[in-house]
Amino acid sequence: MMPHQGVETPPGPRTVHVAVVGAATDVPQSDLESAEQVGQYLGEAGVILVCGGLGGTMEAACRGAVSAGGLTVGILPGNDRRAANRWVTVAIATGLGEARNALVVSAADAVIAIGGEHGTLSEIALALKMAKPVIGIRTWLVTQDPAIAPCSDPTHDPIERATDAASAVALALAAIERSSPVAP
């Protein structure tokens, strides 16, 4: 169907997606504050925030994004969309349990990891395997044992470290731009 003459085509969808990952329970206050600020900065930048959709770090990040007018996508482990935190704009129930972590990472152009537990570690590992940029705030240290996986520098940590929310978002957006420029 041809567009009507004189009618402008609306702008395309926001295309930059950043996953924010971290613990769902027993989250230190400093991580919750960082997550909310990261979400706010992503929302202000018009970036779609992707997460696991539950509480803790995910809820704080979503709250920040929504407060700034952003869109949030929660990819849930269970079958019930109602399990999503109240700040999730789009809830996707998967029924996959922790395997949904692969979908969270796959849906994103970059990952910002804040603190976290073993689920966060799995998301970091999946992102690195998919060659996606990973930015970390007080999160896991990832190195290789040269006896298992020989590399040129076994002490090299492939996570780019940020000291605060603003630098984490700036690093993520710069890494996305370097790796594959996305249309506005």
MDAnalysis code that builds the backbone (N, CA, C; Angstrom):
import MDAnalysis as mda
import numpy as np

u = mda.Universe.empty(552, n_residues=184, atom_resindex=np.repeat(np.arange(184), 3), trajectory=True)
u.add_TopologyAttr("name", ["N", "CA", "C"] * 184)
u.add_TopologyAttr("resid", np.arange(1, 185))
u.add_TopologyAttr("resname", ["MET", "MET", "PRO", "HIS", "GLN", "GLY", "VAL", "GLU", "THR", "PRO", "PRO", "GLY", "PRO", "ARG", "THR", "VAL", "HIS", "VAL", "ALA", "VAL", "VAL", "GLY", "ALA", "ALA", "THR", "ASP", "VAL", "PRO", "GLN", "SER", "ASP", "LEU", "GLU", "SER", "ALA", "GLU", "GLN", "VAL", "GLY", "GLN", "TYR", "LEU", "GLY", "GLU", "ALA", "GLY", "VAL", "ILE", "LEU", "VAL", "CYS", "GLY", "GLY", "LEU", "GLY", "GLY", "THR", "MET", "GLU", "ALA", "ALA", "CYS", "ARG", "GLY", "ALA", "VAL", "SER", "ALA", "GLY", "GLY", "LEU", "THR", "VAL", "GLY", "ILE", "LEU", "PRO", "GLY", "ASN", "ASP", "ARG", "ARG", "ALA", "ALA", "ASN", "ARG", "TRP", "VAL", "THR", "VAL", "ALA", "ILE", "ALA", "THR", "GLY", "LEU", "GLY", "GLU", "ALA", "ARG", "ASN", "ALA", "LEU", "VAL", "VAL", "SER", "ALA", "ALA", "ASP", "ALA", "VAL", "ILE", "ALA", "ILE", "GLY", "GLY", "GLU", "HIS", "GLY", "THR", "LEU", "SER", "GLU", "ILE", "ALA", "LEU", "ALA", "LEU", "LYS", "MET", "ALA", "LYS", "PRO", "VAL", "ILE", "GLY", "ILE", "ARG", "THR", "TRP", "LEU", "VAL", "THR", "GLN", "ASP", "PRO", "ALA", "ILE", "ALA", "PRO", "CYS", "SER", "ASP", "PRO", "THR", "HIS", "ASP", "PRO", "ILE", "GLU", "ARG", "ALA", "THR", "ASP", "ALA", "ALA", "SER", "ALA", "VAL", "ALA", "LEU", "ALA", "LEU", "ALA", "ALA", "ILE", "GLU", "ARG", "SER", "SER", "PRO", "VAL", "ALA", "PRO"])
u.atoms.positions = np.array([
    [0.841, -1.169, 0.000],
    [0.000, 0.000, 0.000],
    [0.891, 1.238, 0.000],
    [0.581, 2.180, -0.843],
    [1.363, 3.408, -0.954],
    [0.943, 4.390, 0.135],
    [1.920, 5.136, 0.699],
    [1.550, 6.154, 1.678],
    [0.742, 7.260, 1.007],
    [-0.152, 7.852, 1.767],
    [-0.959, 8.951, 1.243],
    [-0.076, 10.172, 1.019],
    [-0.368, 10.880, -0.064],
    [0.404, 12.075, -0.385],
    [0.200, 13.112, 0.713],
    [1.287, 13.722, 1.162],
    [1.210, 14.747, 2.187],
    [1.232, 14.194, 3.608],
    [1.211, 12.877, 3.768],
    [1.264, 12.275, 5.096],
    [2.683, 11.780, 5.332],
    [3.271, 12.267, 6.399],
    [4.643, 11.858, 6.700],
    [4.655, 10.458, 7.302],
    [5.659, 9.693, 6.930],
    [5.847, 8.387, 7.534],
    [6.392, 8.596, 8.936],
    [5.799, 7.948, 9.938],
    [6.313, 8.130, 11.295],
    [7.732, 7.581, 11.401],
    [8.498, 8.114, 12.334],
    [9.859, 7.606, 12.497],
    [9.825, 6.128, 12.854],
    [10.901, 5.419, 12.504],
    [10.991, 3.994, 12.792],
    [11.089, 3.731, 14.281],
    [11.015, 2.488, 14.659],
    [11.098, 2.142, 16.083],
    [12.484, 2.437, 16.637],
    [12.532, 2.669, 17.934],
    [13.829, 2.821, 18.588],
    [14.566, 1.493, 18.419],
    [15.787, 1.558, 17.991],
    [16.457, 0.322, 17.648],
    [17.598, -0.079, 18.577],
    [18.015, 0.776, 19.471],
    [19.094, 0.412, 20.386],
    [18.484, -0.251, 21.623],
    [18.991, -1.450, 21.935],
    [18.520, -2.218, 23.091],
    [19.714, -2.494, 24.001],
    [19.571, -2.198, 25.280],
    [20.615, -2.505, 26.254],
    [19.995, -3.336, 27.370],
    [20.615, -4.468, 27.667],
    [20.163, -5.307, 28.780],
    [20.823, -4.820, 30.063],
    [20.029, -4.764, 31.114],
    [20.548, -4.482, 32.449],
    [20.318, -5.742, 33.271],
    [21.411, -6.303, 33.783],
    [21.326, -7.565, 34.510],
    [21.925, -7.399, 35.900],
    [21.400, -8.178, 36.825],
    [21.861, -8.148, 38.204],
    [20.946, -8.996, 39.062],
    [21.213, -9.015, 40.341],
    [20.481, -9.872, 41.272],
    [19.022, -9.447, 41.415],
    [18.175, -10.446, 41.678],
    [16.749, -10.199, 41.902],
    [16.424, -10.025, 43.382],
    [17.229, -10.601, 44.248],
    [16.956, -10.546, 45.688],
    [18.217, -10.182, 46.452],
    [18.024, -9.697, 47.664],
    [19.141, -9.336, 48.550],
    [20.165, -8.445, 47.851],
    [19.667, -7.424, 47.180],
    [20.523, -6.531, 46.393],
    [21.005, -5.382, 47.285],
    [22.299, -5.127, 47.317],
    [22.793, -3.980, 48.084],
    [22.165, -2.671, 47.584],
    [21.929, -1.762, 48.502],
    [21.311, -0.482, 48.156],
    [22.097, 0.249, 47.077],
    [23.423, 0.176, 47.135],
    [24.235, 0.873, 46.131],
    [23.970, 0.317, 44.733],
    [23.718, -0.989, 44.610],
    [23.410, -1.579, 43.303],
    [22.026, -1.157, 42.830],
    [21.070, -1.081, 43.762],
    [19.720, -0.624, 43.384],
    [19.763, 0.818, 42.877],
    [20.526, 1.653, 43.551],
    [20.645, 3.056, 43.133],
    [21.322, 3.145, 41.760],
    [22.378, 2.372, 41.570],
    [23.053, 2.376, 40.268],
    [22.110, 1.896, 39.169],
    [21.354, 0.842, 39.435],
    [20.439, 0.296, 38.442],
    [19.366, 1.314, 38.064],
    [18.813, 1.995, 39.047],
    [17.783, 2.997, 38.746],
    [18.363, 4.138, 37.909],
    [19.572, 4.565, 38.239],
    [20.213, 5.626, 37.465],
    [20.538, 5.161, 36.048],
    [21.028, 3.933, 35.907],
    [21.299, 3.385, 34.568],
    [20.015, 3.390, 33.760],
    [18.935, 2.896, 34.349],
    [17.641, 2.892, 33.660],
    [17.216, 4.283, 33.246],
    [17.388, 5.242, 34.140],
    [17.009, 6.626, 33.830],
    [17.811, 7.158, 32.650],
    [19.125, 6.948, 32.673],
    [19.966, 7.434, 31.575],
    [19.620, 6.742, 30.252],
    [19.314, 5.453, 30.303],
    [18.924, 4.746, 29.080],
    [17.601, 5.293, 28.563],
    [16.650, 5.515, 29.471],
    [15.358, 6.078, 29.069],
    [15.508, 7.453, 28.446],
    [16.338, 8.283, 29.049],
    [16.572, 9.630, 28.518],
    [17.202, 9.578, 27.132],
    [18.001, 8.540, 26.880],
    [18.679, 8.396, 25.585],
    [17.793, 7.720, 24.543],
    [16.572, 7.324, 24.929],
    [15.673, 6.665, 23.988],
    [16.040, 5.219, 23.709],
    [16.800, 4.620, 24.613],
    [17.236, 3.231, 24.466],
    [16.186, 2.314, 25.091],
    [15.915, 1.201, 24.444],
    [15.006, 0.210, 25.002],
    [15.775, -0.622, 26.016],
    [15.265, -0.684, 27.233],
    [15.899, -1.444, 28.304],
    [15.322, -2.854, 28.306],
    [16.184, -3.852, 28.246],
    [15.789, -5.256, 28.291],
    [16.307, -5.839, 29.594],
    [15.482, -6.645, 30.248],
    [15.926, -7.285, 31.486],
    [15.133, -8.559, 31.712],
    [15.379, -9.198, 32.846],
    [14.666, -10.419, 33.193],
    [13.284, -10.174, 33.750],
    [12.920, -8.916, 33.958],
    [11.552, -8.546, 34.296],
    [11.105, -8.726, 35.720],
    [11.964, -9.203, 36.597],
    [11.541, -9.467, 37.970],
    [11.962, -8.325, 38.890],
    [12.281, -8.623, 40.145],
    [12.561, -7.588, 41.136],
    [14.024, -7.222, 41.225],
    [14.372, -6.573, 42.327],
    [15.749, -6.195, 42.604],
    [16.334, -5.249, 41.579],
    [17.474, -5.629, 41.036],
    [18.179, -4.803, 40.058],
    [17.302, -4.521, 38.846],
    [16.572, -5.544, 38.393],
    [15.730, -5.400, 37.201],
    [14.622, -4.378, 37.438],
    [13.979, -4.461, 38.596],
    [12.893, -3.529, 38.911],
    [13.414, -2.099, 39.035],
    [14.549, -1.942, 39.711],
    [15.124, -0.603, 39.865],
    [15.474, -0.002, 38.507],
    [16.075, -0.783, 37.623],
    [16.424, -0.283, 36.292],
    [15.175, 0.099, 35.511],
    [14.161, -0.740, 35.567],
    [12.908, -0.436, 34.856],
    [12.259, 0.832, 35.405],
    [12.249, 0.980, 36.729],
    [11.671, 2.176, 37.347],
    [12.370, 3.429, 36.833],
    [13.702, 3.381, 36.771],
    [14.456, 4.529, 36.264],
    [14.130, 4.832, 34.819],
    [14.053, 3.796, 33.990],
    [13.770, 3.999, 32.566],
    [12.376, 4.586, 32.360],
    [11.392, 4.030, 33.029],
    [10.016, 4.501, 32.867],
    [9.878, 5.938, 33.386],
    [10.590, 6.264, 34.470],
    [10.521, 7.629, 35.003],
    [11.049, 8.648, 33.995],
    [11.901, 8.195, 33.074],
    [12.464, 9.072, 32.046],
    [11.748, 8.919, 30.708],
    [10.608, 8.228, 30.712],
    [9.839, 8.063, 29.478],
    [10.317, 6.923, 28.602],
    [11.120, 6.027, 29.152],
    [11.676, 4.930, 28.367],
    [10.761, 3.722, 28.272],
    [11.133, 2.834, 27.380],
    [10.421, 1.579, 27.152],
    [11.236, 0.448, 27.772],
    [10.549, -0.452, 28.496],
    [11.230, -1.576, 29.129],
    [10.613, -2.887, 28.657],
    [11.471, -3.876, 28.459],
    [11.046, -5.216, 28.054],
    [11.537, -6.190, 29.117],
    [10.613, -6.932, 29.697],
    [10.967, -7.941, 30.684],
    [10.774, -9.329, 30.095],
    [11.855, -10.078, 30.003],
    [11.796, -11.448, 29.477],
    [11.794, -12.378, 30.689],
    [10.626, -12.898, 30.995],
    [10.371, -13.599, 32.250],
    [10.710, -15.089, 32.191],
    [11.119, -15.652, 33.318],
    [11.447, -17.072, 33.350],
    [10.208, -17.976, 33.333],
    [9.092, -17.492, 33.835],
    [7.893, -18.311, 33.960],
    [6.886, -18.096, 32.845],
    [5.703, -18.644, 33.051],
    [4.628, -18.585, 32.049],
    [3.620, -17.475, 32.286],
    [3.789, -16.698, 33.344],
    [2.787, -15.701, 33.734],
    [3.343, -14.289, 33.588],
    [2.806, -13.544, 32.645],
    [3.257, -12.158, 32.432],
    [3.007, -11.287, 33.657],
    [2.032, -11.670, 34.486],
    [1.721, -10.880, 35.684],
    [2.855, -10.922, 36.710],
    [3.813, -11.807, 36.542],
    [4.957, -11.883, 37.458],
    [5.942, -10.739, 37.242],
    [5.800, -10.015, 36.157],
    [6.715, -8.904, 35.851],
    [6.575, -7.805, 36.886],
    [7.668, -7.111, 37.125],
    [7.580, -5.961, 38.027],
    [6.718, -4.882, 37.374],
    [6.191, -3.997, 38.179],
    [5.195, -3.032, 37.673],
    [5.761, -2.007, 36.693],
    [7.078, -1.951, 36.552],
    [7.701, -0.979, 35.657],
    [8.026, -1.568, 34.290],
    [7.717, -2.831, 34.080],
    [7.939, -3.460, 32.784],
    [6.843, -3.010, 31.825],
    [7.227, -2.459, 30.691],
    [6.272, -2.000, 29.677],
    [5.757, -3.174, 28.853],
    [6.670, -4.033, 28.426],
    [6.332, -5.213, 27.620],
    [6.856, -6.439, 28.358],
    [5.951, -7.296, 28.804],
    [6.334, -8.523, 29.509],
    [6.221, -9.703, 28.556],
    [7.278, -10.491, 28.494],
    [7.296, -11.674, 27.641],
    [7.513, -12.891, 28.535],
    [6.479, -13.713, 28.676],
    [6.573, -14.937, 29.471],
    [7.174, -16.028, 28.591],
    [8.207, -16.705, 29.103],
    [8.891, -17.696, 28.278],
    [8.692, -19.137, 28.743],
    [8.493, -19.339, 30.037],
    [8.425, -20.697, 30.559],
    [9.760, -21.426, 30.494],
    [10.850, -20.686, 30.321],
    [12.167, -21.285, 30.130],
    [13.032, -21.311, 31.385],
    [12.540, -20.770, 32.482],
    [13.373, -20.693, 33.676],
    [14.609, -19.845, 33.413],
    [15.727, -20.243, 34.008],
    [16.971, -19.478, 33.847],
    [17.477, -19.461, 32.410],
    [17.006, -20.384, 31.582],
    [17.426, -20.395, 30.177],
    [16.988, -19.119, 29.467],
    [16.026, -18.404, 30.051],
    [15.596, -17.136, 29.454],
    [16.723, -16.121, 29.440],
    [17.786, -16.348, 30.230],
    [18.925, -15.435, 30.232],
    [19.527, -15.300, 28.837],
    [19.495, -16.379, 28.068],
    [20.014, -16.322, 26.694],
    [19.181, -15.373, 25.846],
    [17.883, -15.316, 26.085],
    [17.016, -14.400, 25.331],
    [17.250, -12.951, 25.742],
    [17.442, -12.720, 27.030],
    [17.721, -11.359, 27.511],
    [18.951, -10.809, 26.804],
    [20.007, -11.600, 26.792],
    [21.271, -11.166, 26.186],
    [21.142, -11.067, 24.666],
    [20.487, -12.029, 24.064],
    [20.350, -12.040, 22.605],
    [19.564, -10.835, 22.104],
    [18.611, -10.362, 22.889],
    [17.773, -9.233, 22.490],
    [18.497, -7.890, 22.595],
    [19.665, -7.880, 23.222],
    [20.367, -6.626, 23.506],
    [21.561, -6.409, 22.585],
    [21.891, -5.133, 22.400],
    [23.094, -4.751, 21.658],
    [24.307, -4.686, 22.577],
    [24.058, -4.497, 23.877],
    [25.107, -4.461, 24.897],
    [24.457, -4.844, 26.217],
    [25.301, -5.209, 27.180],
    [24.822, -5.618, 28.499],
    [25.521, -4.773, 29.552],
    [24.732, -4.263, 30.492],
    [25.284, -3.595, 31.671],
    [24.976, -4.492, 32.861],
    [26.031, -5.028, 33.483],
    [25.886, -5.909, 34.644],
    [26.183, -5.112, 35.906],
    [25.249, -5.182, 36.854],
    [25.393, -4.460, 38.116],
    [25.349, -5.487, 39.234],
    [26.482, -5.643, 39.935],
    [26.530, -6.636, 41.004],
    [26.182, -8.004, 40.460],
    [25.286, -8.698, 41.166],
    [24.730, -9.923, 40.633],
    [25.175, -11.196, 41.295],
    [24.459, -12.234, 40.920],
    [24.709, -13.579, 41.422],
    [25.029, -14.479, 40.235],
    [24.812, -15.777, 40.367],
    [25.190, -16.700, 39.304],
    [24.382, -16.516, 38.025],
    [23.130, -16.088, 38.131],
    [22.355, -15.800, 36.927],
    [22.983, -14.663, 36.132],
    [23.466, -13.667, 36.860],
    [24.161, -12.548, 36.215],
    [25.439, -13.034, 35.534],
    [26.152, -13.911, 36.211],
    [27.371, -14.469, 35.623],
    [27.052, -15.209, 34.327],
    [25.934, -15.938, 34.307],
    [25.567, -16.649, 33.072],
    [25.255, -15.661, 31.956],
    [24.605, -14.547, 32.294],
    [24.295, -13.540, 31.272],
    [25.569, -12.887, 30.751],
    [26.510, -12.623, 31.638],
    [27.796, -12.067, 31.215],
    [28.485, -13.045, 30.266],
    [28.534, -14.312, 30.644],
    [29.202, -15.322, 29.810],
    [28.530, -15.447, 28.450],
    [27.207, -15.463, 28.430],
    [26.486, -15.554, 27.158],
    [26.764, -14.333, 26.280],
    [26.775, -13.155, 26.887],
    [27.050, -11.935, 26.122],
    [28.446, -11.988, 25.518],
    [29.422, -12.415, 26.305],
    [30.782, -12.512, 25.786],
    [30.861, -13.538, 24.665],
    [30.170, -14.661, 24.821],
    [30.148, -15.697, 23.784],
    [29.531, -15.144, 22.493],
    [28.521, -14.263, 22.634],
    [27.849, -13.656, 21.475],
    [28.583, -12.422, 20.971],
    [29.750, -12.128, 21.537],
    [30.572, -10.973, 21.162],
    [29.828, -9.656, 21.359],
    [29.063, -9.587, 22.429],
    [28.365, -8.339, 22.757],
    [29.142, -7.610, 23.836],
    [29.179, -6.290, 23.771],
    [29.895, -5.532, 24.804],
    [29.247, -5.734, 26.169],
    [30.088, -5.906, 27.186],
    [29.620, -6.037, 28.562],
    [30.291, -4.948, 29.389],
    [29.462, -4.158, 30.043],
    [29.934, -3.093, 30.927],
    [29.553, -3.521, 32.340],
    [30.461, -3.372, 33.283],
    [30.182, -3.819, 34.638],
    [30.340, -2.733, 35.675],
    [29.400, -2.723, 36.622],
    [29.497, -1.887, 37.823],
    [29.505, -2.854, 39.005],
    [30.611, -2.942, 39.707],
    [30.729, -3.826, 40.881],
    [30.197, -5.227, 40.593],
    [30.650, -5.825, 39.519],
    [30.163, -7.151, 39.156],
    [31.304, -8.152, 39.081],
    [31.044, -9.307, 38.542],
    [31.981, -10.418, 38.462],
    [33.283, -10.040, 37.759],
    [34.355, -10.681, 38.189],
    [35.641, -10.597, 37.501],
    [35.750, -11.864, 36.668],
    [35.965, -11.713, 35.385],
    [36.022, -12.863, 34.481],
    [37.419, -12.938, 33.880],
    [38.124, -14.008, 34.188],
    [39.437, -14.248, 33.591],
    [39.500, -15.703, 33.142],
    [40.493, -16.025, 32.353],
    [40.647, -17.391, 31.861],
    [41.833, -18.063, 32.524],
    [41.669, -19.338, 32.835],
    [42.768, -20.147, 33.336],
    [43.581, -20.578, 32.121],
    [44.850, -20.164, 32.016],
    [45.628, -20.488, 30.812],
    [45.797, -21.994, 30.604],
    [45.644, -22.785, 31.654],
    [45.746, -24.238, 31.495],
    [44.525, -24.805, 30.773],
    [43.404, -24.112, 30.886],
    [42.159, -24.579, 30.273],
    [41.937, -23.927, 28.910],
    [42.118, -22.626, 28.869],
    [41.857, -21.873, 27.639],
    [43.025, -20.939, 27.393],
    [44.052, -21.417, 26.712],
    [45.217, -20.557, 26.469],
    [44.824, -19.257, 25.776],
    [45.342, -18.176, 26.286],
    [45.099, -16.871, 25.664],
    [46.336, -16.017, 25.876],
    [46.389, -14.909, 25.179],
    [47.579, -14.074, 25.247],
    [47.745, -13.414, 26.616],
    [46.640, -13.123, 27.301],
    [46.720, -12.488, 28.616],
    [45.628, -13.068, 29.508],
    [45.953, -14.097, 30.296],
    [44.932, -14.745, 31.112],
    [44.358, -13.848, 32.201],
    [45.008, -12.734, 32.508],
    [44.480, -11.830, 33.527],
    [43.545, -10.782, 32.931],
    [43.435, -10.758, 31.606],
    [42.560, -9.784, 30.943],
    [41.105, -10.050, 31.304],
    [40.417, -9.042, 31.779],
    [38.994, -9.124, 32.101],
    [38.231, -8.524, 30.923],
    [37.413, -9.301, 30.226],
    [36.721, -8.789, 29.045],
    [35.551, -7.855, 29.352],
    [35.277, -7.651, 30.628],
    [34.215, -6.718, 31.014],
    [34.810, -5.327, 31.119],
    [34.194, -4.382, 30.444],
    [34.644, -2.993, 30.553],
    [34.048, -2.421, 31.835],
    [34.891, -1.905, 32.696],
    [34.469, -1.469, 34.028],
    [34.026, -0.010, 34.037],
    [32.933, 0.230, 34.766],
    [32.419, 1.586, 34.963],
    [32.315, 1.832, 36.464],
    [32.533, 3.058, 36.863],
    [32.457, 3.387, 38.285],
    [31.085, 3.901, 38.694],
    [30.288, 4.318, 37.711],
    [28.961, 4.832, 38.035],
    [28.021, 4.639, 36.853],
    [26.756, 4.978, 37.075],
    [25.721, 4.757, 36.063],
    [25.972, 5.548, 34.790],
    [26.329, 6.804, 34.929],
    [26.535, 7.642, 33.746],
    [27.648, 7.090, 32.869],
    [28.755, 6.684, 33.487],
    [29.851, 6.152, 32.673],
    [29.489, 4.787, 32.093],
    [28.697, 3.984, 32.802],
    [28.278, 2.679, 32.272],
    [27.451, 2.850, 31.008],
    [26.498, 3.760, 31.045],
    [25.655, 3.995, 29.871],
    [26.487, 4.577, 28.733],
    [27.351, 5.523, 29.031],
    [28.203, 6.110, 27.985],
    [29.084, 5.045, 27.351],
    [29.672, 4.174, 28.163],
    [30.522, 3.109, 27.634],
    [29.719, 2.127, 26.778],
    [28.519, 1.783, 27.227],
    [27.678, 0.844, 26.467],
    [27.294, 1.435, 25.117],
    [26.857, 2.681, 25.117],
    [26.439, 3.304, 23.852],
    [27.620, 3.482, 22.904],
    [28.779, 3.828, 23.441],
    [29.972, 3.961, 22.598],
    [30.376, 2.605, 22.027],
    [30.281, 1.564, 22.828],
    [30.638, 0.219, 22.349],
    [29.681, -0.252, 21.265],
    [28.405, 0.058, 21.426],
    [27.425, -0.301, 20.404],
    [27.740, 0.420, 19.099],
    [28.040, 1.685, 19.214],
    [28.360, 2.487, 18.032],
    [29.595, 1.944, 17.317],
    [30.617, 1.549, 18.089],
    [31.841, 1.001, 17.508],
    [31.601, -0.359, 16.849],
    [30.776, -1.204, 17.478],
    [30.621, -2.565, 16.992],
    [29.668, -2.676, 15.824],
    [28.610, -1.909, 15.841],
    [27.655, -1.962, 14.721],
    [26.738, -0.757, 14.800],
    [27.087, 0.288, 14.109],
    [26.244, 1.482, 14.146],
    [24.787, 1.131, 13.857],
    [23.906, 1.653, 14.678],
    [22.477, 1.377, 14.550],
    [21.785, 2.619, 14.022],
    [20.856, 2.416, 13.109],
    [20.105, 3.554, 12.568],
    [19.297, 4.209, 13.671],
    [19.122, 5.516, 13.634],
    [18.362, 6.212, 14.671],
    [16.906, 5.784, 14.686],
])
